[in-house]
Each structure stands twice: as structure tokens, then as C-alpha cells.
Amino acid sequence: MSFVKDTISVPTVMIISIVLLLLLLGWKLVDWIWFRPKRLERVLRRQGFAGNSYRILHGDLKESAAMREEAMSKPMKFSNHIAPRVIPSVYHTIQLYGKNSFMWIGTMPRVHIMDPEQLKTVFSLINDFQRPTMSPLLKLFANGLFSYEGQKWVKHRKIISPAFHLKKLKDMIPEFYHSSNEMVGKWESMISREGSCELDVMPYLQNMASDVISRTAFGSSYEKGKKIFELQSELGALVIQSSLGIYIPGWRFLPTKSNRKMKELSKKISTLILGVMNEKEKSMKAGEAIQTDLLSILIESNLDEIKDHGNNKGMGLSIQDIIDECKLFYITGQETTATLLIWTMVLLSSYSKWQERARAEVFEIFGNKKPDYDGLSRLKVVTMIFNEVLRLYPPVSMYARTVNKETKLGKLTLPAGVMLSLPIILIQTDPELWGQDAYEFNPDRFSEGVSKATKNPFAFVPFGWGPRICIGLNFAMIEAKMALSMILQRFSFELSPSYTHTPHAGLTTQPQHGAHIILHKL
Ligand code: HEM
């Protein structure tokens, strides 16, 4: 006679559970690295998209890295057709497969959106097409309006927008003037007895843009602001360095040398900003003159929330929110505006007739006097020149969006899990939209505004478009007009023989080896 147990023992249950869990994890892994990409590929191909077949794990990453390395290995001949050097893999994919194409970023397909009408829809439907989520490491460096979505973004945008209204920007004109004046003053001191000097204008323009943000963000606490941004740059370099490796969740919590340094810097920055905020709050309460800097504007509009240490009903920004937004202005506003000015100087050096036309306009409006707000808003030729520089050399060459649920885009149905790439550097130079002279530097095309310059106004979006358009657009344009007017009032300039044409995509579209220019004192 045998005794049969009709219940399963606890160890058996545990073993079965572990096996099931391992099977589930195994299935998820296989699905992630093989079945899901293949499924997405089929859906895209069925809708007419073309691209390389999926290759396990790395997709097109190896080729993209090789193309980028090759493009950066040598300068290009001077031409405004810079996309092959700036975004080589995207450019070659579109050449090979056409405008309806995709690439593999590892296991994720990235679809190229080249049609301006589709672009408009992507910019409009901000909840369906969101910016990719930032890694926690990047958030340490650049949290704030740029990375928020949904209600949080709505609230922040609403509160911050008034700080960038034209009336507030008008009050900031003395700060814009001060920073540009310091830069041209330095250049004047470098002019030789023969009346000229050669220099790389890139670091000077970057320093000027950084100075502008320190002054406009921190006002009377400008020196502390400068220190804050120095630390911010140091933190940025470490974050970028760490982001280059493979992302391992939780790695940032390990006490490695670099992690400790990043934490230390982040803490120092926050403490310094907090110190400045306290000073400003005190002076506001003491009834001192209203200040016009961005930080004071944000503090003023959030005083109730701040008094309550951010525990208010959530109507305003908390202290940490304000700290994050101030850090973000520096990251989003410094390099972009400097880049616009760098390429403007390079192009006006190469197209001397336009330099002369711009200078004639500046002298007609200001003579040798300080540029003022009203005069800056009347600069027509200078505006046309900036538009043409932003068209050919957009500081942000490509935008990214994610598709988190199946979404319609015109006739297309995009499956969840694909990424979108908006290569505006290609759209802004597409001969079908801009004519056969699309690669020529011809500011005249903007003489009757953007709508007359192209077949579709959504083919010109250097600041993005729609609800999430760059909040600093007017700030950047006033700053750039002030700097260029003051440069044109004092100097004529040409490319130095040591200049090499090397546009490439770093954080923005920059000359890889600087912008070497010869200045002549007028
Ligand atoms: C020539 C100069 C500039 C260019 C070309 C530029 C370009 C852009 C672009 C293309 C976007 C949107 C990207 C996307 O849709 O994914 C953007 C967003 C943004 N920019 Fe700028 N920018 C410039 C200057 C500035 C300045 C001076 C500031 C601040 C002081 C600034 C602050 C921001 C912020 C906070 C956002 C996020 C807006 C939001 O998501 O609501 N930018 N910028």
C-alpha cells in the first residue's frame, strides 16, 4: 500500500515560482531585444517606411558612430550644405531610403518626419508627442520646464512666461548692453597698431552669452550668479562624461569619485541659489526698488508659495522649482544664442556685401550711439540675416519626440514604442520647400517675412513651434541684435586663413575647431 500526498510542499511551490519568474523575465528580454523591434519594423514597413533591417541590440548604432567619426575627422569645403557633417547618419539614411525612412537606435526605431504639415501636428499635440524622458543623471543638471510634461509643464509655463514678456525684456536692455560692451572692449584692446587682430571669436561670444544670463537671471547678485554658472558648467561636463557610457539604473547612487563630485556640485549650486533667493526676498520685503532680473520676477510671483516653504496649495513654484528653472535658463539660453552669433560672424565674414548692408542699417538707426530697444526692433536687414543663419545653421539641428501609445499622424498610424526625429536642418534646406537656391546664403528671401520665403511656413522652425515653442525666443533675438549691432559699429571682419569649416553637432551646431576671424577697427 502506498501513501500519496495530495498537497504540494512549500519548497516545490517556491521552485515553480522562481522558474515561472525566470521564464517571464527571459520572455520579456527576448521580446525586448527581438520580437518587439521586429513587430515595430513590420508595422512601419507596411505603411511605406524604409530603413535597414533590425540587427540585434545595436541596430544602426555602430554605423552611425563610424559615420560621425569619419565626418568629424576632416573639415569640409566652405558650403552651407552642412547636414552631411552635422547629422551624417540621418542624412545618409534619408538619401538612401527617402523621406519616409527610419533608423535603429539600438532596439528602438526612430522615424524621420520631413513633411512640414506632419511637423505642425507633432508640435501641436504635445501630450501625444512628448520629449524623450531624461535620465535621472541629466535631470540633476537640467531639470525644469524643458523636461516636464502634462499639468506640471502647464503650471510652470504659465508662471514663467510673464518673466519673458517684451516689457520685462525691455527692462533688461542695460544688462544686454553691458555684456556686449565688455566683449567689444576686450576686442578693442587687442587691436594692433595696424588696426587689426586675429582671434577665435567663439569663446568670447560664449562668455558674453553666459554673462548676459548671469546678469539677467541674478541682477544685483550677478557675481554670485557667475559663480553658480561656473559650477553648473563643471557639473554639465561631468554629467555628459558619465552619460556617454552604458546607462545602468541605480549607478548614480554608488559612491564613485565622479558621483560624489556631481552630488557635491549640485548641492553647492542649490545652496548658492538659495542664498541669493533669501537676499532678494529680504530686499523685497524691506521695500527696496523692484528688481527686473528673472530670479526676482519668479520670486515675486511666488512669494506666497515660498513663505510656505512650497507647502502652499501648489499654486506657485517651490524654492526647488525656482532653483531648477534658473539652472535651466543657463543651459538652454547660453550656448544656443552664442551659436547663432558665432555662425552670423562666420557668414558675414564670407558674404561681405551682407556685412556692409547690416552695418549701413545699424549706423542709420543708431549712428555711434548705444543701441536701444526701439532701434533694435526696427532692424530689418539684421533680422533677415539672423533668420537666414538660423535656417542654414540651426543651433538645435534635430528635435526628438516619443510615441507612448498608438497615435495617428495624418494618414499614418504610429505604434507605441517608436521615436520620432524632426531633422529641421534638412527641412530648412529642402529644395522642394525653399527652391533651387536652398543652400545659398540669401537673407533677401526673408524680406517679406517667413511666409513668403518658403512654400510652407512650418519649414522654418529654429525655435520649435506651438505651445512648447522656445520661451527665450525674444530674449535671444534682443541679445543677438544688441551684440551684432555693437560689433558692426566698431569693426569690419573677415575669415582668417586659419579658419576651417567644421560644423558639428555638440550640445548645439558649433564649429568644431572654433571661428577664427580677423577684426579691423573701423
Ligand atoms: C538662438 C537661441 C535659441 C534657440 C535657437 C533655441 C531653440 C529652442 C528650441 C528649438 C526649443 C524647443 C525644442 C523642442 O521643441 O524640442 C527650445 C525650448 C526652450 N528654450 Fe530655447 N532657444 C534659444 C534661446 C533660449 C534662451 C535665451 C532661453 C532662456 C533664457 C531659452 C529657454 C528655453 C526653454 C526653457 C525651453 C523649453 C520650453 C518648453 O518646453 O516649454 N532658449 N529652445
Residues whose N, C-alpha, C, O or C-beta is under 5 A from the ligand:
A	BS01	HEM	L145 F146 F329 T332 G333 T336 T337 L340 P395 V396 Y399 P462 F463 G464 P467 R468 I469 C470 I471 G472 F475 A476
